[in-house]
């Protein structure tokens, strides 16, 4: 009769335990589905990073709701031309930063491309500042006064905005489900900004005929042009884990 020593019994038990544990872990790994996403984005709000996570919330049967937050922004020190309230400016020291938080709702449950369509909404904090210098090589209007070349040495507008406002968007991609890996997202939307950015105007020159009333009127024209809703767009490369 074969006698099994205590050492052999212990070794056999240990090997069996390790085998069972490895089977359980492999099954868990096979059944694993990602619930998080991190990405890098580029768009009209600049370069950014984003994070998403699945939720257990539902609005209709078969839908999916994810929360998402994103940080983006850019600085520009080089001059570029822009038209504001009918006047051509060269923009310098331009910066825009934003923090966005909201939910992405995927209402369609299908095996086709529609499965990745989402509607999004939430709040966005935006901090914006820029220095604009009018193009003095051609005539422009400040308030009710026409400024001809040579009348002013410089006419500048400093614009700042810092606020928390709502946004809505429509997009495709980055639905977190099934297996880990890379994904793509494209989004277009609207930010509902206020109509009251902070504007400071300065007119300098020996032939300066711009009045205080002109500056007040021009300031309001700039606020009206830069305020209100504006569109945004971005694309994101994300990884699900």
C-alpha positions as a Markdown table, in Angstrom:
| # | Residue | x | y | z |
|---|---|---|---|---|
| 1 | Unk | 0.0 | 0.0 | 0.0 |
| 2 | Unk | 1.3 | 3.4 | -1.0 |
| 3 | Unk | 1.8 | 5.9 | 1.9 |
| 4 | Unk | 1.5 | 9.6 | 1.1 |
| 5 | Unk | 3.6 | 11.7 | 3.4 |
| 6 | Unk | 2.3 | 14.9 | 5.0 |
| 7 | Unk | 4.7 | 16.9 | 2.9 |
| 8 | Unk | 3.3 | 15.5 | -0.3 |
| 9 | Unk | -0.3 | 16.0 | 0.8 |
| 10 | Unk | 0.5 | 19.6 | 1.6 |
| 11 | Unk | 2.2 | 20.1 | -1.7 |
| 12 | Unk | -0.7 | 18.6 | -3.6 |
| 13 | Unk | -3.2 | 20.8 | -1.7 |
| 14 | Unk | -1.2 | 23.9 | -2.5 |
| 15 | Unk | -1.0 | 23.1 | -6.2 |
| 16 | Unk | -4.7 | 22.4 | -6.3 |
| 17 | Unk | -5.4 | 25.7 | -4.6 |
| 18 | Unk | -3.2 | 27.6 | -7.0 |
| 19 | Unk | -4.9 | 25.9 | -10.0 |
| 20 | Unk | -8.4 | 26.8 | -8.8 |
| 21 | Unk | -7.3 | 30.4 | -8.0 |
| 22 | Unk | -5.8 | 30.8 | -11.5 |
| 23 | Unk | -9.0 | 29.4 | -13.1 |
| 24 | Unk | -11.2 | 31.9 | -11.1 |
| 25 | Unk | -8.9 | 34.8 | -11.9 |
| 26 | Unk | -8.8 | 34.0 | -15.6 |
| 27 | Unk | -12.6 | 33.8 | -15.7 |
| 28 | Unk | -12.9 | 37.1 | -14.0 |
| 29 | Unk | -10.5 | 38.6 | -16.5 |
| 30 | Unk | -12.4 | 37.2 | -19.3 |
| 31 | Unk | -15.7 | 38.6 | -18.0 |
| 32 | Unk | -14.1 | 42.0 | -17.2 |
| 33 | Unk | -15.7 | 45.0 | -18.9 |
| 34 | Unk | -14.2 | 48.5 | -18.7 |
| 35 | Unk | -16.0 | 51.3 | -16.8 |
| 36 | Unk | -13.5 | 54.2 | -17.2 |
| 37 | Unk | -12.1 | 56.2 | -20.1 |
| 38 | Unk | -9.3 | 58.7 | -20.4 |
| 39 | Unk | -8.5 | 60.7 | -23.5 |
| 40 | Unk | -6.6 | 63.5 | -25.2 |
| 41 | Unk | -8.6 | 66.1 | -27.3 |
| 42 | Unk | -8.1 | 68.9 | -29.7 |
| 43 | Unk | -10.6 | 71.5 | -30.9 |
| 44 | Unk | -11.8 | 75.0 | -30.9 |
| 45 | Unk | -11.3 | 75.2 | -27.2 |
| 46 | Unk | -7.7 | 74.1 | -27.5 |
| 47 | Unk | -5.8 | 71.0 | -26.4 |
| 48 | Unk | -7.2 | 69.1 | -23.5 |
| 49 | Unk | -7.6 | 65.9 | -21.5 |
| 50 | Unk | -10.9 | 64.2 | -20.5 |
| 51 | Unk | -12.2 | 61.4 | -18.3 |
| 52 | Unk | -15.4 | 59.5 | -18.5 |
| 53 | Unk | -17.1 | 56.8 | -16.4 |
| 54 | Unk | -20.1 | 54.6 | -16.8 |
| 55 | Unk | -23.2 | 55.0 | -14.5 |
| 56 | Unk | -26.2 | 52.8 | -13.6 |
| 57 | Unk | -28.6 | 55.6 | -14.6 |
| 58 | Unk | -31.2 | 55.1 | -17.3 |
| 59 | Unk | -33.7 | 57.3 | -19.0 |
| 60 | Unk | -35.2 | 54.7 | -21.4 |
| 61 | Unk | -34.7 | 50.9 | -21.7 |
| 62 | Unk | -31.4 | 50.0 | -23.3 |
| 63 | Unk | -29.8 | 53.4 | -23.1 |
| 64 | Unk | -26.5 | 54.2 | -21.5 |
| 65 | Unk | -25.4 | 57.3 | -19.4 |
| 66 | Unk | -21.8 | 58.3 | -18.8 |
| 67 | Unk | -20.5 | 61.3 | -16.9 |
| 68 | Unk | -17.6 | 63.2 | -18.4 |
| 69 | Unk | -15.2 | 66.0 | -17.4 |
| 70 | Unk | -12.7 | 67.7 | -19.6 |
| 71 | Unk | -10.0 | 70.4 | -19.2 |
| 72 | Unk | -8.8 | 72.3 | -22.2 |
| 73 | Unk | -7.2 | 75.6 | -23.3 |
| 74 | Unk | -4.5 | 77.4 | -25.3 |
| 75 | Unk | -2.4 | 80.5 | -25.4 |
| 76 | Unk | -1.4 | 82.6 | -28.5 |
| 77 | Unk | 1.3 | 85.2 | -28.3 |
| 78 | Unk | 1.6 | 85.7 | -32.1 |
| 79 | Unk | -0.6 | 88.2 | -33.9 |
| 80 | Unk | -3.6 | 87.1 | -35.9 |
| 81 | Unk | -6.4 | 89.1 | -37.5 |
| 82 | Unk | -9.9 | 89.2 | -36.2 |
| 83 | Unk | -13.0 | 91.4 | -36.9 |
| 84 | Unk | -15.0 | 92.5 | -33.9 |
| 85 | Unk | -18.1 | 94.9 | -34.2 |
| 86 | Unk | -17.0 | 95.8 | -37.7 |
| 87 | Unk | -13.4 | 96.8 | -36.8 |
| 88 | Unk | -10.3 | 94.8 | -37.9 |
| 89 | Unk | -7.9 | 94.0 | -35.0 |
| 90 | Unk | -4.6 | 92.2 | -34.5 |
| 91 | Unk | -5.0 | 89.9 | -31.5 |
| 92 | Unk | -2.1 | 89.3 | -29.1 |
| 93 | Unk | -1.7 | 87.7 | -25.7 |
| 94 | Unk | -4.8 | 85.6 | -26.3 |
| 95 | Unk | -5.7 | 82.8 | -23.9 |
| 96 | Unk | -8.7 | 80.6 | -23.3 |
| 97 | Unk | -9.1 | 77.8 | -20.7 |
| 98 | Unk | -12.2 | 75.8 | -19.8 |
| 99 | Unk | -13.3 | 73.1 | -17.4 |
| 100 | Unk | -16.4 | 71.1 | -18.6 |
| 101 | Unk | -18.5 | 68.6 | -16.6 |
| 102 | Unk | -21.7 | 66.9 | -17.7 |
| 103 | Unk | -23.3 | 63.7 | -18.9 |
| 104 | Unk | -23.3 | 61.8 | -22.2 |
| 105 | Unk | -26.5 | 60.0 | -23.0 |
| 106 | Unk | -26.4 | 57.2 | -25.6 |
| 107 | Unk | -30.1 | 56.5 | -26.3 |
| 108 | Unk | -29.6 | 53.9 | -29.1 |
| 109 | Unk | -29.0 | 50.3 | -28.5 |
| 110 | Unk | -27.9 | 48.7 | -31.8 |
| 111 | Unk | -25.1 | 46.8 | -33.5 |
| 112 | Unk | -24.6 | 49.6 | -36.0 |
| 113 | Unk | -23.0 | 53.1 | -36.0 |
| 114 | Unk | -26.0 | 54.5 | -34.2 |
| 115 | Unk | -25.0 | 52.7 | -31.0 |
| 116 | Unk | -22.3 | 55.4 | -30.4 |
| 117 | Unk | -24.4 | 58.5 | -31.0 |
| 118 | Unk | -24.8 | 60.6 | -27.9 |
| 119 | Unk | -26.4 | 63.8 | -26.6 |
| 120 | Unk | -24.5 | 65.7 | -23.9 |
| 121 | Unk | -25.3 | 68.5 | -21.5 |
| 122 | Unk | -23.8 | 70.1 | -18.4 |
| 123 | Unk | -21.8 | 73.2 | -17.2 |
| 124 | Unk | -18.6 | 74.7 | -18.4 |
| 125 | Unk | -16.3 | 77.2 | -16.6 |
| 126 | Unk | -14.5 | 79.3 | -19.1 |
| 127 | Unk | -11.7 | 81.9 | -18.6 |
| 128 | Unk | -10.9 | 84.0 | -21.5 |
| 129 | Unk | -8.7 | 87.1 | -22.0 |
| 130 | Unk | -7.2 | 88.8 | -25.1 |
| 131 | Unk | -5.6 | 92.1 | -26.1 |
| 132 | Unk | -6.8 | 93.5 | -29.5 |
| 133 | Unk | -5.1 | 96.3 | -31.4 |
| 134 | Unk | -7.0 | 98.0 | -34.2 |
| 135 | Unk | -5.5 | 98.1 | -37.7 |
| 136 | Unk | -4.6 | 101.7 | -38.1 |
| 137 | Unk | -3.7 | 101.4 | -41.7 |
| 138 | Unk | -7.4 | 101.8 | -42.7 |
| 139 | Unk | -10.4 | 103.7 | -41.5 |
| 140 | Unk | -12.7 | 102.3 | -38.8 |
| 141 | Unk | -15.5 | 103.6 | -36.6 |
| 142 | Unk | -15.4 | 104.0 | -32.8 |
| 143 | Unk | -18.9 | 104.7 | -31.6 |
| 144 | Unk | -20.1 | 107.4 | -33.9 |
| 145 | Unk | -16.7 | 108.8 | -34.9 |
| 146 | Unk | -14.7 | 107.7 | -38.0 |
| 147 | Unk | -11.0 | 107.2 | -37.3 |
| 148 | Unk | -8.9 | 107.7 | -40.4 |
| 149 | Unk | -5.3 | 106.4 | -40.8 |
| 150 | Unk | -3.0 | 108.7 | -38.8 |
| 151 | Unk | -5.7 | 110.0 | -36.4 |
| 152 | Unk | -4.7 | 107.6 | -33.7 |
| 153 | Unk | -1.4 | 106.0 | -32.7 |
| 154 | Unk | -3.3 | 103.1 | -31.2 |
| 155 | Unk | -6.7 | 101.9 | -30.4 |
| 156 | Unk | -6.8 | 98.8 | -28.1 |
| 157 | Unk | -9.5 | 96.6 | -26.5 |
| 158 | Unk | -8.7 | 94.4 | -23.5 |
| 159 | Unk | -11.4 | 91.7 | -23.2 |
| 160 | Unk | -11.8 | 89.3 | -20.3 |
| 161 | Unk | -14.5 | 86.7 | -19.4 |
| 162 | Unk | -14.8 | 84.4 | -16.4 |
| 163 | Unk | -18.0 | 82.5 | -15.9 |
| 164 | Unk | -19.9 | 79.2 | -15.5 |
| 165 | Unk | -22.5 | 78.6 | -18.2 |
| 166 | Unk | -24.4 | 75.7 | -19.7 |
| 167 | Unk | -23.6 | 73.8 | -22.8 |
| 168 | Unk | -25.3 | 71.2 | -25.0 |
| 169 | Unk | -23.7 | 69.0 | -27.7 |
| 170 | Unk | -24.2 | 66.1 | -30.2 |
| 171 | Unk | -21.5 | 63.6 | -30.8 |
| 172 | Unk | -20.4 | 60.1 | -31.7 |
| 173 | Unk | -18.0 | 57.6 | -30.0 |
| 174 | Unk | -16.4 | 56.8 | -26.7 |
| 175 | Unk | -19.2 | 54.6 | -25.5 |
| 176 | Unk | -17.6 | 52.5 | -22.7 |
| 177 | Unk | -18.6 | 48.8 | -23.0 |
| 178 | Unk | -17.4 | 45.3 | -23.8 |
| 179 | Unk | -13.6 | 45.3 | -24.0 |
| 180 | Unk | -10.7 | 47.6 | -23.0 |
| 181 | Unk | -8.9 | 49.5 | -25.8 |
| 182 | Unk | -8.7 | 52.7 | -27.8 |
| 183 | Unk | -11.7 | 54.6 | -29.1 |
| 184 | Unk | -12.5 | 57.8 | -30.9 |
| 185 | Unk | -15.0 | 60.6 | -30.2 |
| 186 | Unk | -16.2 | 63.6 | -32.3 |
| 187 | Unk | -18.4 | 66.3 | -30.8 |
| 188 | Unk | -20.1 | 69.6 | -31.9 |
| 189 | Unk | -22.1 | 71.8 | -29.5 |
| 190 | Unk | -23.1 | 75.2 | -28.3 |
| 191 | Unk | -22.0 | 77.2 | -25.2 |
| 192 | Unk | -24.5 | 79.7 | -23.8 |
| 193 | Unk | -22.2 | 82.5 | -22.7 |
| 194 | Unk | -23.4 | 85.7 | -21.0 |
| 195 | Unk | -23.7 | 89.0 | -22.8 |
| 196 | Unk | -21.4 | 90.8 | -20.4 |
| 197 | Unk | -17.7 | 90.3 | -20.9 |
| 198 | Unk | -15.4 | 92.8 | -19.3 |
| 199 | Unk | -14.1 | 95.3 | -21.9 |
| 200 | Unk | -11.6 | 98.1 | -21.5 |
| 201 | Unk | -10.8 | 100.5 | -24.4 |
| 202 | Unk | -7.9 | 102.9 | -24.9 |
| 203 | Unk | -7.5 | 105.5 | -27.7 |
| 204 | Unk | -4.1 | 107.3 | -28.0 |
| 205 | Unk | -2.9 | 109.8 | -30.5 |
| 206 | Unk | -2.2 | 113.5 | -31.1 |
| 207 | Unk | -5.3 | 113.8 | -33.4 |
| 208 | Unk | -7.5 | 111.8 | -31.0 |
| 209 | Unk | -11.1 | 112.9 | -31.6 |
| 210 | Unk | -12.8 | 109.9 | -29.9 |
| 211 | Unk | -15.1 | 111.0 | -27.1 |
| 212 | Unk | -16.1 | 109.2 | -23.9 |
| 213 | Unk | -19.5 | 108.7 | -25.4 |
| 214 | Unk | -17.9 | 107.0 | -28.4 |
| 215 | Unk | -15.9 | 104.7 | -26.1 |
| 216 | Unk | -19.1 | 103.7 | -24.2 |
| 217 | Unk | -21.0 | 103.0 | -27.4 |
| 218 | Unk | -18.1 | 101.0 | -28.9 |
| 219 | Unk | -17.7 | 99.0 | -25.7 |
| 220 | Unk | -21.3 | 97.9 | -25.8 |
| 221 | Unk | -21.0 | 97.0 | -29.5 |
| 222 | Unk | -18.0 | 94.7 | -28.6 |
| 223 | Unk | -20.0 | 93.1 | -25.8 |
| 224 | Unk | -22.9 | 92.5 | -28.1 |
| 225 | Unk | -20.6 | 90.9 | -30.7 |
| 226 | Unk | -18.6 | 88.7 | -28.3 |
| 227 | Unk | -21.5 | 87.8 | -26.0 |
| 228 | Unk | -24.2 | 85.2 | -26.4 |
| 229 | Unk | -24.0 | 81.6 | -27.6 |
| 230 | Unk | -21.2 | 80.3 | -29.7 |
| 231 | Unk | -20.3 | 76.9 | -31.2 |
| 232 | Unk | -17.5 | 74.6 | -30.4 |
| 233 | Unk | -16.1 | 71.3 | -31.8 |
| 234 | Unk | -13.5 | 68.8 | -30.7 |
| 235 | Unk | -12.2 | 65.3 | -31.4 |
| 236 | Unk | -10.9 | 62.9 | -28.8 |
| 237 | Unk | -8.7 | 59.8 | -28.8 |
| 238 | Unk | -9.6 | 57.8 | -25.6 |
| 239 | Unk | -8.6 | 54.6 | -23.9 |
| 240 | Unk | -11.2 | 52.4 | -22.1 |
| 241 | Unk | -10.0 | 50.5 | -18.9 |
